[in-house]
Amino acid sequence: MISTTVNPRSLLVWPGRGLRESKNRRKAWTLITTLMIGLMLMNHEAAAQQAASTTASGLTCNINGILPQERTRYERLVEAVRRAVKERLELPDGYGFQLDTIQISTGQLVEWVELERQCCPFFGFEVRWEGKNGPVWLRLTGPEGIKEFILDEFGLR
């Protein structure tokens, strides 16, 4: 049995308090060590599963690239970009999107590109303003797997 009394001469502190003289010291330390290792392995396995799911295409968005105080603004801009998509054009290395500038201003679009570059540096961006007040196009391009990533990330399936 583990002693719960405090011995002022004991140099050990919790969780070792009282274990110095205990017959079960080895069993207690084995149990504590086993539990700690088990928790570390569970945490490592969960992190590995999360990483595998986010990198299935080889591309991973790092939301930590965007400062915490900018994330609310970023989320609003992402939603504005989604709402603004009028037409989608498949490209060999990504997609082109014709945008409704009533849903998102060109200033907001440029602001979104600046933030998006921080979390997804693998994207190539091109914003094109057609002449004579024509449509505004956003092109997102990147490495292999980018098309699936774009459709999933922006909920465009």
SULCORTA-V444051 format. One record per pair of residues at least 4 apart in sequence whose ideal C-beta (glycine too) atoms are under 6 Angstrom apart, sorted by the first residue. I is the first residue (numbers start at 1). J is the second residue. Records with the same first field share a line. If there is no record, write none. Layout:
I = J / J
//
This chain:
2 = 18 / 22
3 = 18
12 = 16 / 17 / 20
13 = 17
19 = 25 / 28
24 = 28
51 = 55
54 = 60
55 = 60
57 = 145 / 148 / 149
58 = 145
59 = 122 / 145 / 149
61 = 119 / 120
62 = 119
63 = 119
65 = 118 / 119
66 = 70 / 71 / 74 / 115 / 118 / 119
70 = 74
74 = 115
77 = 108 / 112
80 = 104
81 = 104 / 112
82 = 154
83 = 103
84 = 99 / 100 / 103 / 104
85 = 97
86 = 98 / 100
87 = 98
88 = 95 / 97
89 = 96
91 = 95 / 96
93 = 141
94 = 140 / 141 / 142 / 146
95 = 140 / 150
96 = 137 / 139
97 = 138
98 = 135 / 137
99 = 136 / 138
101 = 136
104 = 108 / 109
112 = 116
113 = 125
116 = 120
122 = 142
123 = 140 / 142
124 = 141 / 142
126 = 139
127 = 138
128 = 137
129 = 136
130 = 134 / 135
140 = 150
142 = 146
145 = 149
149 = 153
150 = 154
151 = 156 / 157
//
